[in-house]
Amino acid sequence: MKEAAHKADAAMKLLKQLEAESDRVGEVRGLGLMIGIELVKPDGAPDDKLCEAVIEYLRRRGYLLISCGTYGNVIRFIPPLVAPMELIEQCIELIADAVSKNSREVA
């Protein structure tokens, strides 16, 4: 369980960095490796279209994520506890890339 806690801390740190760098990530929240990434429009309103585009971008690359939340604008990121940290980092990098690329297209 210590390894899972370490992975959760590292993943949250990377995602909080994304939150700080992107105006399209409203909030990153979670417990352990159960993490939600809220996507918003530049004015702060929920952006379900961007969420759909990001999920599709990752699906085409072999990662299965789903949306959740009242407005369908939150990416549910729940990697397996046994997933290697390298795979978790790779997925987070793809999420960041997807948010960046798709926020220009969806806007």
C-alpha positions in Angstrom: 0.0 0.0 0.0 2.9 2.3 0.5 3.8 2.0 -3.1 0.2 2.9 -4.1 0.3 5.9 -1.8 3.6 7.0 -3.4 2.1 6.7 -6.9 -1.0 8.6 -5.9 1.2 11.5 -4.5 3.3 11.6 -7.6 0.3 11.5 -9.9 -1.5 14.2 -8.0 1.7 16.4 -8.1 1.9 16.1 -11.9 -1.8 16.8 -12.3 -1.7 19.8 -10.0 1.1 21.1 -12.2 -1.1 20.7 -15.2 -3.9 22.5 -13.3 -1.5 25.5 -12.6 -0.3 25.6 -16.2 -3.6 25.3 -18.1 -6.6 27.6 -18.0 -8.7 24.7 -19.3 -8.2 22.6 -16.1 -10.5 24.0 -13.5 -9.6 21.6 -10.6 -7.8 18.4 -9.9 -9.2 16.5 -6.9 -9.2 13.0 -5.6 -8.4 10.4 -3.0 -5.5 8.1 -3.6 -5.4 7.1 -7.3 -9.1 7.9 -7.7 -8.7 11.3 -9.4 -11.0 13.7 -11.2 -9.7 16.3 -13.6 -12.3 19.0 -14.2 -12.2 20.7 -17.7 -13.5 24.2 -18.1 -14.0 26.8 -20.8 -11.8 30.0 -20.6 -14.6 31.7 -18.6 -14.6 28.9 -16.0 -17.8 27.2 -17.2 -17.9 23.4 -17.5 -16.6 22.1 -20.8 -18.1 18.7 -21.6 -17.1 19.0 -25.3 -13.4 19.3 -24.4 -13.8 16.4 -22.0 -15.3 14.2 -24.8 -12.5 15.3 -27.1 -9.8 14.5 -24.6 -11.3 11.1 -23.8 -11.5 10.2 -27.5 -7.9 11.4 -28.0 -6.7 9.0 -25.3 -8.9 6.2 -26.5 -7.3 6.3 -29.9 -4.0 5.8 -28.1 -5.1 2.9 -26.1 -6.2 4.5 -22.8 -9.7 4.0 -21.5 -11.0 6.9 -19.4 -14.6 8.0 -18.8 -16.3 11.3 -17.9 -18.2 12.0 -14.8 -19.7 14.9 -12.9 -22.9 16.8 -13.0 -22.0 18.5 -16.3 -20.0 15.6 -17.8 -16.8 17.7 -17.8 -14.7 15.7 -15.4 -12.2 13.0 -16.5 -12.3 10.1 -14.2 -8.6 8.9 -13.9 -8.3 5.7 -11.9 -5.2 3.7 -12.8 -4.8 0.2 -11.4 -2.9 0.2 -8.1 -0.4 -2.2 -9.8 0.2 0.0 -12.8 3.9 1.0 -13.2 4.5 4.6 -12.4 6.0 5.1 -15.9 2.6 4.1 -17.4 0.8 6.5 -15.1 3.2 9.3 -16.0 2.8 8.5 -19.7 -1.0 8.8 -19.4 -0.8 12.1 -17.6 1.5 13.4 -20.3 -1.1 12.4 -22.9 -3.9 14.0 -20.9 -1.9 17.3 -20.9 -1.2 17.0 -24.6 -4.8 16.2 -25.3 -6.1 19.2 -23.3 -3.7 21.5 -25.1 -4.4 20.3 -28.6 -8.2 19.9 -28.2 -8.8 23.1 -26.3 -7.8 25.0 -29.5 -10.0 22.8 -31.7 -13.1 22.8 -29.4 -13.0 26.5 -28.5 
